[in-house]
Amino acid sequence: MVPAALLLALAPVAAAAQPMEPWSGWMWWGPMHMIFPLLFFCLAVWVIVSLLRHVDAQNDRNRGTSRALELLDERYAKGEIDRDEYMKRRDDIRGT
């Protein structure tokens, strides 16, 4: 009969002697295979949306449109202000 202490001492050697599959050391990675692609996808969507918002804001500035002009156009369309006041305020907003 083999003493128990000898079995305990040889257990790590026996475990190391068994062939390991190449990916078995990466088994902890399993849940990460789902999380990291999801995080990467979310990051990519966030970057694209941020860039599109930035480009749209730049286009608005280049076109000279703003919320103030939109409100002024609405007031003029409703008839709240006359043409002379509209032209004066539009020039003031545009800075011309």
N, C-alpha and C positions, 0 to 999 in steps of 0.2 A: 504494500500500500504506500502511496506517495504522500508525504506530509503536506498538510494544507499550506504551510508557509512557503514551501517550494512551488506549489501551484500559483500562489499569489505573486511570487517573485517572477515567475516565467510568463504570467498572463500578458504583460506588455510586449514581450518578445514574440509570443504567439500571435498577438493581434497585428503586429507589424509585419509578420511573415505572410499574412494572408494578402492575396492580391487585391488591390483597390481599383475600382473603376475610375477613369480619369476625372470624371465630374463629381465624384462622391464628396470631395473636400469642399465643394461649392453648394452643398445642399441647403445651407443657411440662406443662400441667395434666392431661394424659391419665391418668397413673397415679394422680394424686391423686383423680380421680373415683371410683376404687375404694377408696382408703385412707380418705379422710375420712368417707364414709358409714359405713364399717365402724367407725371409731373413734367416731363419734357414736352409733352403735347400742350399742356396748360401754359407752360412758359412760352412756347412758340406762338400760341394764339394770343397771349398777352402782348408779346412784342409786335406782332402784326397789327393788332388793334391800336396799340399806342402809336405806331408809325403812321397808320392811316389817319388817326385823329390829328397828328402833328401836320401831316401834309394837307389835310382839309383846313386846318386853322391857318396855315400859310396861304392857301388859295383864297380864303376869305379876306385875309389882309391885303393880298395882292389885287383882288377885285374891288376892294374898298367897301365891301359890304360889312354891316355890323348890325347888331340888334337895334341900335338907335335908329339907323336908317330904315329898318323894317317897320319899327313903330311909327316913324314919321310917314312912311308910305301908307300905312294903314289909316292913320289919322286923315291924311289927304284924301284917300279913297272914300272914307266915310263922310267927307265933307266937313270935318271939324275945323279945318284950317283952309285958308284960301291959297291960291297959287303963289302969290308974292311971299307970304309967310313960309310956305313950303320951300320955295327956292332959297330963301335966306337961311333957313335952318339947315337945309341940305348942304349948302356951301359951308356953313359953320361946322357941321359934323365932319365933312370931308377935309376941312382945313384949307379951303381955297378961297 
